[in-house]
């Protein structure tokens, strides 16, 4: 994971400094989304010393989104899923809480479980107070990239600087 994700972060820095466009690709999509997060005041970080099994995290107080380079494969599809998941927590922070009511979440989770139950089985690892926010994040991570961006822009619009 490290090399390409760091390359995406580097591309973000180069783009900021030079203003040049980057051709569209999956890594470019990640870099583009990182720019959007940055515009909302989120600091994206890559750690090389995360505990085994931790893929990413969001620290609301510091507005820091962490990607665990030592636990992620060098695969943009996997990196995107983790980035989308953690950015759902950013959206919850922007929104001031849950993104959807409990009844709607229950329905959406049931539909998603029929497609792939695995992400929701992991909810048992969390304290029950975290189940709602983690279920929302798992729903967001399964969405197409364009929908993730649209949701982020909707929920964090007030934080996006021009």
C-alpha positions, 0 to 999 in steps of 0.5 A: 500500500505504502508506495502508491498511497504515498504517491497519491499524497505526493501527487496531491502536493505537486498538484497544489504547488503546480496546478497541473491536472492529473489523468484520471485513474483509481489512484488519481480518484483517491488523490482527488478525494484527498484534496476534497477532504483537505478542503474540508479541513481534514488532515490525511495521514499515513502511518507505518506502525498501526496495530495489526488489523487496523486499516484506518481511523478518524480522530474527530478532535484533531480532524485527522484521517489515518490510513494504516500503510503497514496493514493495507495492500498496495491496491487502490480498490482496497485503499478506496474502501478504507478511505470511503469508510473513514470519510463517512466518519468525517461526514458524521462529524460534519453533520453533527451525528448520525447520517440516517435515522435508525429505522432507515439504517436497519433497512439499508443494512438488511439489504446490504447484508444480502449482498455481503454480510461480512462487513456487518459481522464485524460490528460485534467487535465494537461497543454497542454505542458504536454500532450505528456509526460503524454500520453507516460507514460500512454502507458508505464504503460500499457505494460507488465513488461518485456517490461517496463524493456527493454525500461528502459534499452534501454533509460537509458543504459548510466546511468546504473552502473554495 
